[in-house]
């Protein structure tokens, strides 16, 4: 081991094989078309709002009509029709965040955050707001939180449905990480996923996520841990706030959702910025994720990620689409400054994607994104290994993209079964 350090970054593709096909298209379809799911989650918001009002009758009016939030969702869906982001729920939530900020503006020029002022630019009398007659303006602040809980609802549904196969999936993860821990002294895991699978797999392996037992996140606790860390960079279904807005890690996943919804009604989640209300406090999504890193645990996670990808001996990307610019910047810097580190990219790459890559035809979006990060770093070196790549992928399931980067093309499950062997690492080194 001799002090070697490895850093993992897990994307959606790391969970898809084990959670019955949970994926961005599936979440997007539920977000756009499952009205009953919206009504069920909205009813939880409404229940807590009514209970709060009975305890405090003088509270500001903040009703959000379910038909109107569904109408806004559908209007945004029509706006995105034909756009390359139409199949990405994060694009829909991004625009819903913006739209609800406009709908909350009470009058032109009011200091309600910069985003809310745009609606008065072309509509000084805020006539657009008047088309939504059944919701109170203050009620629209629940829209971004409601949208994020729809995503969590889909994740939790698939987590529950995967129970028959869960034990074997967790065992596969544990065997894989047992092997990794035998090879590296320092192991750092960064997950972009909301689901519980990775936590359940390594919870007995002494990884620290910075949370005190039954308590809030402690940045000092996370920063002093050097050998094994686990960070949920974009949030987790177990994240829930206490009454002061601090983030807790709640091990009852369903109850954590109840606590998040109650806190949204009570005003204990959300971060008020000069732009307006930022909802990226428990579940980070949309295209303004970087704003979520203004507070813990995300600021501590991002700081550690920047350090760990820079000085690790091996970097492993598992099922990562590389669609987050704020993370790609750190990856590029890491590769430029540590050109000799070994890197392994794990994804399910179809034969036609490899053929497009080798024939200089424009590669698919997934491969193009991966290559863009590498090309900035390795330049011409990137192509000279490709003639052998197709044969290696066919016989071994992995091949060289650059002098120190291997592509494992058979997906996450096969990668865990294969293991992070010295042979694979040796070829990447």
Secondary structure, 3 states (H helix, E strand, C coil): CCCCEEEEEECHHHCHHHCCCCCHHHHHHHHHHCHHHHHHHHHHHHHHHHHHHHHCCCCCCCCCCHHHHHHHHHHHHHHHCCCCCCCCHHHHHHHHHHHHHHHHCCCCCCCCCHHHHCHHHHCCCCHHHHCCCCCCHHHHHHHHHHHHHHHHHHHHHHHHHCHHHHHHHHHHHHHHHHHHHHHCCEEEEEECCCCCHHHHHHCCCCCECCECCCCEECHHHHHHCCCEEEEECCECCCEEECCCCCEEECCCHHHHHHHHHHHHHHCCCCEEECCEEECCCCECCCCCHHHHHHCCCHHHHHHHHHHHHHHCCEEEEECCCCCCHHHHHHHHHHHHHCCCCEEEEECECCHHHHHHHHCCCCCCHHHHHHHHHHHHHHHHHHCCCHHHHHHHHHHCCEEEEECCEEEECEHHHHHHHHCCCHHHHHHHC
